[in-house]
Amino acid sequence: MIKGKGISKGIGFGKVFIFEKRKRKIKKVIVENSENELEKFKTALNKVEKEIEETIQQSSGTEKEIMNAYLMILKDPTLVIETENLIKNLKYNAEYAIEERFNKIIEMFKKINDEYMAERAKDIIDIKEKLLDKILKDENIKLNKLPQNIIIVAKELTTSETAKLDFKNVSGIITEIGGVNSHTAIMARTHSIPLITEIHNINEIFNNEQYICMNGSTGEIFINPTKEEENNLLEQQKLIEEEKNKLEEYKNKETKTKDGFKVELVSNIGIPSDVEKVIESTAEGIGLFRTEFLYMDNEKMPTEEEQFLSYKEVAEKMQGKPVIIRTLDVGGDKEIKYLNLPKEENPFLGFRAIRICLANIEMFKIQLRAILKASAYGNISIMIPMISSIEELRKTKQIVEECKKELQEKNIKFKKDIKLGIMIEIPSTAIMAEQFAKECDFFSIGTNDLIQYTVAVERGNEKISNLYSKYNPAVIRLIKMAIDGAHKEGIFCGMCGEVAGDSKFIPILIGMGLDEFSMNSNKILQARKVITNLEKKQCEKLVENIIKLDSSNKIKEELENFKK
């Protein structure tokens, strides 16, 4: 038995089909006739665009939305114009210009210590490779014409490759590289295809035509399984199907505990097209709209109009449901070259998020005005990241009021009573929660950063990752302080970090009285099931016990015994 990381549930049985891509090295050539190279580039663009549009026409639901977002990347004027400039001005051959320009954007995204962001880099790599395929006439295997009952084994499977699959013929996917938030993973989950990743040296393990079984929940793979192993997986397959059908029952239901405690179950998004997944999941709103993509996918600052149109699109699609827009949260591991941010030895404790905005007030105002204008089209709130002092909050509120005045003077509509909240992701803010609550409309706890700042562990550092724990007693106490501080002043407290969607941790948050849970859309129904089967009074007793404990292990043990 081989074990990897399961990122799409399900049981798969079938023969191995090894999907290998051709390796190539792109050479730099200075050409005399740049017009010919420009024509090659434009022809490749048109061919790839046509292929994606054909895939969109044949798709529906989540897959269609993913490929629409993919098409938007291909049509990004920044990528296209800058590639053309390399051909025209520097006389590069088309394929080298593509490699050079696309790689700059790819490297920028790869540096970000955020799985969702890093997965977008893979989409740009995929588009680059497709363009090179067309120019070099180097097409891969036809993935839409594979035999039945096969399990695809590949070093990596890109978004466009996955979209080409005839899912009726695919029993499973196994890769060496892949992430939970990748479009490949999302499409696999949409089509109930088991997917396992992190299988190292994958090409040395599998052979074409091998018969294998796989469990996408546990990450287990059985090569030439015994009859007993196969029967066990068949039984588990039956249970998974029953569980999936039961989750459908939670669509469009109120999210409340057995004893009537109601909470909001909302989604995190990164780009406007993510809204389709929010609607499909029947989430009750958007608890975090990350706006970094508008800035990171550009060579220059996005204009007020560009930002307004993105925010407006989301607000309108949500049809009056709450949409919380987080202002620019860059710096640290999120680099934007045109901002000319200084290199820092410790960027996570440096010039980032609201600190950058307050040092660049005109830039900040462009975003705030865009959000305010979009608020006329839906139920929008503003959320400020990385607040560490009351002074920062007061300065931010002052700038928001200035923006409101500027719009009023131009007779531009906006929601005058728009709510302004802050992220609780720094221990100092959690400790002072009661004081902050007097001066804003809501909190949203960002557990990803709160944990790393509390335990002094960078979450991407593998050597000390065992110390990065949501079960740390100090982390749990800070979460409780934030919720209690909010409630004492009559404002609501949400959570938009990874912990909000953790089924095992949810009873603690219910016991603390958290008002809003924001998570990736694919976790909504499972979280709703967990919450509707809890009793708040029991969860409160759980919190009373946990808050007295002095170690992560004891807290985990208490949770294991809960409701047993």
N, C-alpha and C positions, 0 to 999 in steps of 0.2 A: 504494500500500500504506500502511495506517495501522498504527501500533504502540502497543499498550498493555501491560498487565502480565497475563501468563497465570497464572491461579491454579487452573485445573482442566484437566488434560491432555485432549487429544482434538482431532479435526478435525471441523469442522462445515460443512455445505453447506445453504443454504436461503434463503428469502425473508425480508426484514426485517419484523418486527412491532413497531411502536413502542408501548411501554406507558407511558402518561402518567397521572399521578395529578392529581386536582383540587387546586388550591391553595385554602386557606381561612384566614380570620382569625377566631379565636375571641374574641368580645366578652364582657367581664365585665358581668354583670347581677345586681343584688341583688334577690332574689325575696321575695315575701310568704309564699308557700306552699312551704316547703322539703320537705314530704312528697311533693309531686308530682315535685320534682327528684330526690329520693332514689329514688323509684319508677322514674324514667327511667334512672338510673344502674344500679339493680339489674337492670332488664329488659335493658339493654345488656350487662351482665356475663353474664347467663344465656344470651343469644343467642350471644355470642362463645365462651363456654365450650362450648356445644352444638356449634358449628361445629368447634372444635378437637377435641372428643371424636370427632366424625364422621370427621375427618381421621385421627386416631389409629387408629380401627377399620379404616380402609382402607389403613393403612400397615403397614410391617414393618421390622425391622432398625434401622439407624441413623436413618432418617427418623422412625420411631415413637418412638425414644428422644428425639430432638430435640424433637418436638412434646409429649412428656410433660413435658420440662423447661420448655417454653414455657407449658404449662398451669399448672405450679407457680408461675411468675411471676404469671400472671393471678389465681391464688388466694392470693397472698401477702397475709396479713391486714394487714400494715403499709400496703401500698398501698391496699387496699380501705378500711380503717378511717379512715385519714387523709383520704382523698377524701371519705368520708361526713361526717367532722367539718367539713370546709370547707363542705359543703352545709348541715349542721345549725346550726353555730355562727356562720358568717360569712354565711349566706344566699346563697351563690354559686349561680348556675345550674349545672346538672350538667356541661355541656361545659367551662365555665371551671374548675370544680373539678378535673376530670380533667386538663386542660391544666396547671394550676398544680402539682398534687401530683406528677404523673408527670414533669414537666420538672425538678423538684428532684432526683429520683433520677437522671434521664438526665444532667444536668449533672455530678453527682458522678462517674459512671462515665466520662464523656467526658474528665475532667481527668486520668485515669490514663494514664501513658505506657507502656501495655502493650496490644498489639493484641488479645490474647484478651479482656481486660477491656473494652476500648472496644467490641468487637463485641457484648457483652451489652447495652450501652446501646441499640444498634440494635434488639434484640429488644423492649426496653421501649417504644421509640418506635412500633414496629409494633403492639404491643398497644394503646397509647394511640390510634393512628389507627383501629384496628378498632372500639374503643368509640365514638369520635366518629362513625364511619361509621353505626353503628346509631342513635345519638341524632339525628343530622342527616339520617338516611335518604339517605346519600350513598355508595352502593355503587359500587365500581369494576368494570371489565370482568371478565367471567367467564373466569378464566385456565384453568379446567379444560375449556373448550370451544373451544380454539384449533385452527386448521387444521394439517394435517400439514406436516412439513419446514419449520418456521419457526425463525428466529433472533430471540430476544427482545432488543430494544434498550430500555434504560431508564436513567434517571438512577441509580436504585437499586432493587433487588429485595429485599423483606423476607423474613424466614423464613416467615411465613404465606402470602405470595404464592407463594413457591417451592414450598411444600408442596402448594399447590392445583394445580400444573401436572400435566398428563398428559405425563409425560416421554417417552412413545413418540412424541409429536408435536413435541418440541423438539430441534432439531439443535445449538443453542448459545445462550449468553447473553452479552450485551455490556452492561456498565454503566459509568457514570462514577465511581461510588463503590462500594467493596467491599473486603473484606479476606480474607486467606488463611484466617483462623480463623473467619470468619462462618459461621453455620448455612447460609446460601445456598451458600457455597463447599463446605461439607462435603456437602450434599445433591447438589450438582452432581457432585462427585467420586464419590459413592456410585453415582450413576446414569450415570457415564461421560459426562457432558455437558460439553463444553468451555466454559470461562468466562474471559472477558477483562475486566479493569477498567482504571480510570485512563484512559479515553478522554474527554478534556476537550471541552466544548462539543458533547456527543454529539448533541443535537437539531439542530444545524446541519450535521452530517455525513451522517446517514442519512435515508432516506425510506422510507415503507411500500412494500412490494413489490419493493424492490431485491434483486437476487440477489447474495449474498456468500458467500465462503469464509473460514474462520477457523482459526487454529492456536492452541489453548489452551496449548500448551507454550511457544511463542515470543512469544505476544501479537500475532501478525501477523493483519491483516484485509485481505482483497482485495475491493474493490467492483467488481462486473461483471468477474470474473477472466478472464484469457486462458485458452485451452485448455491452454497449457503450465503456468500457475500451478495450474490445477485438477488436472491430472495429477500434478504434484509433490506436492500435498496428498493425493491419493488413495494415492500410494505411501507417504507418511508415516503415513497412517491405518492402513494394513496393518501397518507396523512397530510402531506403538503398541499395536495389538491383540495382536500377538505378544509384546511386552514385558509387557503386563498379564497374559497367560496364564502367562508364565514366573514372574512374581512370586507367583502363587498357589501355586507349587511350594514356596515358602519358608514357608508357613503351618505352624505347629506343629513347625518344625525347631529343632534346637539352634543357638545362635548361636556358632559357633567358626570360627577361621581354618583354612586348608588344612593348616597344621602343628600343629593341635590346641589353640590358645589359645582358651579358652572365656570369653565375656563374658555379662553379663546385659543384655538389651535390654528396657527398661521404658518406661512411658508417663508423661506429665505430665497431670494432670487438674485441673479447677477446681470441679466440682460432682459429687455422687454419680452423676447420670445419665450422666456421661462414661464410667463404667465399662463400659458396653455396647460402646463403641468400642474400649476396651482389650481386651476379650474377643474381639471380632471380629478384631482385628489379630493375635491370638495373641502379644501381648507377654507377657513373663515376670513382670510385676508392675507396680507403680506406684512410680516413683522420685521423684515430686513431687505431693503433694496440696496445692494452694494452699487455704488455709482462709479467705482474705479475704472470699469471697462471703457466708459466714455472718454476717459483721459488716457488710459494706457494704450488704446488702440488708435492713437492719433500721433502725428508728428508735431502737432501744435495744440494749444488749448482749445477744447471744444467750445463753440460759441454758445451764447445764451439761448439762441433759437434751437440749436441742435439738442441741447440738454432739455429744454422745455418740451420739445416734441417727444423725446424718449419718456419723460416723466408723465406727460399727458396720455401717451399711448397706454401705459400701465394703468393709470388711474381710470381711464375710460373702460378698459377691458375688465377691470374689477367691479364695475357697476355699483359703486357706493360702498363696497367693502373697504375696511381700513388698509391703507398703504403707508408704511413707515419708510421714508427715504433717508438713508444715512449719508451725511455730507462726506466729502472727499476724505478717504482714509488711506493715504499713501505715506511713503517713508518707511523706515524699518526695512522690511524685505520687499517692498513694492516700489520699484524704481521707475521714475518718469524722467527721461533725459532732458526734455525741454524745460523742466522746472529747475534744472541745475542744482539739485540737492547736494549738499556736501557729503563726501565720504566720511563715515563715522566708524570708530572702533566698535561701538556698541549701539547700532542703529535702533534696536528695540527700546532703548532708554533715551532715544535722541529726538531729532527734529522730525516729527511725523504727525499725521492726522490734524487735529484742531490747532496744533502748534504751528503747522505750516500755513493753515488758513488765516490765523490771526496775524501772521507775519506778512501775508499777501492779501490784504483786505479787499482790494479791487477784484482779484480772482475769486475770492470767497463770495463777494456780492453777486457776481455773475451766476454762480450756482444757486445762491439763495433766491434771487429774483426768478430764476427758471423754475425752481420748486414752487415758489409762491404763485406764479402765473398758472402752473399746472394744477394747483389746488382748487382752482375754479371748476375743474372738470372731474373731481372725485373727492374721496375722503382721505386726503393726504396729511401726514404729520412729518415733522422734521426731527431727525435724531443726530446728535453730536457725539462723535467718537473721541476717546482718549482724554476725557475731561479729568483733570487732577486737582483743580482748585475752584473755589467759588468765584474768584476773580475772572477765570477763563469763561465760566458760564455767564457771568454778568456782561462781560465784553461781547460775547456772542449774541446775547439777547438784544444788546444795544444796536449791533449791526443789523440784526433781523428787523428791528423797528425802523432803522434808516432805510432799508430796502422797501419796507411797506410804504413808507412816506414817498419814496421815489416813484413807486407804481401808482399810488393815489394821485400824485401830481400829473401823471400821464393818463389818468382815467382808465387804468388797466385793472381788470377784475382779478380778485384773489380772495381766498378764504381769510377773513379778517381775524377770526378766532382760532387760526391754525395752531395745533398743539406743538410744543417744542419739548423734546425729552433728551436725556443723555444716556450714554452707555456706561454701565458700571463695569469697568474692566481693570481698574487700578485699585489696590487695597486701600489707599488713602480716601478714595471716593466712597467705597463701601463703608468704611469706618465712620465717615461723615454723612452717611446716607440721609439721616433725618434733616440735617441742615440743607443739603442739596434739594431735598423734596419740597422744601418751602419755596423754591425758586424755579421749579420746572413742572411740566405736566405729566411726565411719566419716566420710568426707568426701563432699560433693557439690559440685562446682565450678559456681558460677553465673556463666557466662561473660558474660551480658548486662551485669551490673554490674561484673564484674572488668575487662572491657575499658574501660568508661567511666571507672572510677577509675584505671586504669593510664595511659591516654592523655589523661586530663583532658578528655574530650569527652562532653557529654550526648548520649545516643544519639538523642534526638528533635530535636536541633538541625540543621536541614537545611543551614545555612551551612557547618558544619564536619563534616558527616557523612562526608566522604571520609577523615577522620582516624580515624574509629571503625572499626578493622579488627582482625579476629581474627588476621590474618597479621602483626601488629606483633611484631617479635622479642621485645620485653619481655613481651608477653602470653603468647607460646609458652613462654618460659622460666619464667614464674610457674606456668603449668599443669603443667609438668614438675616444678617444685619441690614442688607440692602432691601429685602422684602419688608421687614418690620419697619424700617425707616420710611419707606414709601407709604405703607398703610397708615402709619401714625399721622401723616400729613394728608391722607385722603387721596393719594394718587395711585395709579396702577403700576404694577411691576411685572415686566415680561422677561424673557430670556431668549437670546438668539444664538448662543453658542452651541457647540455639539452636544453638550449635556442635555439640552432641552428635548432632544429626540431619543435619548437613551432609555429604553423601556425599564431597565433595572433601577435607574436613578429617579424615574418619575414619581414613585411613591414619596420620596423625600420632599420633592418640590411641591407636591399636592399637600403634604403635611405642613409645609411652611406657608401655604396659601398663595403660591405663585399664580398670577392672574392670566398670563399669556405664555404659550409655548410656541416658539418659532423654530422651524426645522426644514430640512430638505423635503420637498413634496412627496417623495417616495416613502417617507416615514409616517405620514399623516394618519393613515387608517390604522396602522399598528398602534400608534400612540393613543388614538381615540379608543381603541379596544381596551388598552391597558387602563386608561383613566376611567372609562365607564364601568369597569369591574372593580374599582377601588371604593373604599369608604373613607371619607376625609377624616372622620374621628379616629379610625385606626391608624391612618397615616400621621396624624398629629402625635399619637402615642409613640409611633416609630421615631419621629423626630426628637421627642423628649428623651428617648433612650440613646439615640445616636449622638446628640449634642453633648452628652456626658463622656463619650468615649475619646480615648487619646491616641488612637492609631488607625491607619487606613485598613489594616487587616481586621481589626475588631468591627469596624463599620461595615466592611464587606460581609463579615460573618452575620452581623445583625440583619442585614438585608436578605441574606440567604435564608435565614430563619423566619423572615416576615411572611405571614400568611401560610406557613407550612402546617 
